[in-house]
Amino acid sequence: MLLIAIVSFGAGVWYMGGFVMPEPTPIEEQDSTPRAQAVYENADTNRIRVDTPLPGAVVSSVFSVQGEARGGWYFEANFPYEVLDVNGALIAEGPVTAEGEWMTPEFVPFAFTVSIPGYVGPATLVLKNDNASGLPENAASVSIPIIIR
């Protein structure tokens, strides 16, 4: 009885044209581009969130940065930022100022403009917590890869 069922099933599959297998996507059409990602050191999105620019964004030599950070990321309502070139050399830096009451455990928005005349190419935007203690174990940052055009 089982043999008859197996033979019947096989005959039905053969009669209907067999199993339909999807065509594989040729390798040259597959998206193998690595996705740019933010790199967090001693931090995560529960401490700081950057809305713009997104990792891998192409920006002009003058671009805006917006996001929010918990009050503890700031000290005296500020924290520092840096922009590093493809070799890790500093090409811009400055303070970021809270756009609201910073002495809170809640998220506080920030927005600032970066100007980098004369540089074109891959860069990294680094937002650091204001580590008033100076102790390495209290340092935190988020690094966002960008491309300046």
C-alpha positions in Angstrom: 0.0 0.0 0.0 2.8 2.4 0.9 4.6 1.5 -2.3 1.5 2.4 -4.4 1.2 5.8 -2.6 4.9 6.6 -3.3 4.7 5.6 -6.9 1.4 7.5 -7.4 2.9 10.6 -5.8 6.0 10.4 -8.0 3.9 9.9 -11.2 1.8 12.9 -10.2 4.9 15.1 -9.7 6.3 13.9 -13.0 3.0 14.5 -14.9 2.7 18.1 -13.4 6.1 19.0 -14.6 8.1 18.3 -11.4 8.9 20.5 -8.5 9.3 24.2 -9.4 12.6 25.5 -8.0 13.2 29.3 -8.0 15.9 30.5 -10.3 19.0 31.5 -8.2 20.0 35.1 -8.4 23.3 35.4 -10.4 26.2 36.4 -8.1 26.8 39.6 -10.1 23.3 40.8 -9.3 23.4 40.1 -5.5 24.0 43.1 -3.3 27.2 42.3 -1.5 28.0 45.9 -0.5 28.8 46.0 3.1 26.4 48.3 5.0 28.0 51.2 7.0 27.2 51.0 10.7 27.7 53.2 13.7 30.3 51.9 16.2 29.5 52.4 19.8 32.3 52.3 22.5 31.0 51.9 26.1 27.6 53.2 24.8 24.5 52.2 22.8 21.3 53.7 21.4 20.0 53.8 24.9 22.5 56.5 25.7 22.8 58.4 22.4 20.9 58.4 19.2 22.0 60.1 16.0 19.2 60.8 13.5 21.4 62.6 10.8 23.7 61.9 9.3 23.1 58.1 9.0 26.1 55.8 8.7 27.4 55.8 5.2 25.7 59.1 4.3 27.2 61.3 1.6 27.3 64.8 3.0 28.6 68.2 1.7 31.5 70.0 3.3 28.9 71.8 5.5 26.4 69.3 7.1 24.0 69.1 10.0 24.1 66.7 12.8 20.9 66.0 14.8 20.0 63.5 17.5 19.5 63.1 21.2 21.5 62.0 24.2 20.7 61.2 27.8 21.5 64.0 30.2 24.5 62.1 31.6 26.2 62.3 28.2 26.5 66.1 28.7 28.5 68.0 31.2 27.6 71.7 31.7 25.1 71.2 28.8 27.9 70.2 26.3 29.8 67.3 24.8 32.6 67.2 22.2 32.5 66.0 18.6 35.4 65.3 16.2 35.6 64.5 12.5 38.5 62.3 11.4 39.8 61.8 7.9 40.3 58.4 6.3 43.7 58.1 8.1 42.3 59.0 11.5 43.7 62.6 11.5 41.5 65.3 13.1 39.9 67.6 10.5 37.2 69.2 12.6 36.2 69.4 16.3 34.0 71.4 18.5 31.3 71.4 21.3 27.8 70.2 21.0 25.2 72.0 23.1 22.1 70.5 24.6 18.8 72.0 23.3 17.0 71.8 26.6 17.5 71.0 30.2 20.4 68.6 30.3 20.3 67.7 34.0 18.0 64.8 33.5 18.2 61.1 32.9 15.9 61.5 29.9 17.0 62.1 26.3 17.9 65.7 25.5 18.0 66.8 21.8 21.1 68.3 20.1 21.7 69.8 16.7 24.8 71.4 15.2 26.5 72.2 11.9 29.9 71.0 10.9 32.0 72.8 8.3 35.0 71.0 6.7 36.2 73.1 3.7 38.9 71.5 1.6 38.4 67.8 2.4 36.7 65.3 0.2 36.4 61.6 0.9 35.6 59.1 3.6 35.5 60.4 7.2 34.2 59.5 10.6 32.0 61.7 12.8 32.7 60.9 16.5 30.4 62.1 19.3 32.0 61.6 22.7 30.4 61.9 26.1 31.8 64.8 28.2 33.9 62.7 30.5 34.5 65.2 33.3 36.3 62.6 35.4 38.9 62.0 32.7 38.9 58.3 33.6 39.2 56.0 30.6 36.6 53.6 32.0 34.0 56.5 31.9 34.7 57.5 28.3 32.1 56.6 25.7 31.5 57.5 22.0 29.7 56.7 18.9 31.5 56.8 15.5 29.6 57.3 12.3 31.2 56.7 8.9 30.3 59.3 6.3 31.6 60.4 2.9 32.3 64.1 2.4 31.8 65.4 -1.2 
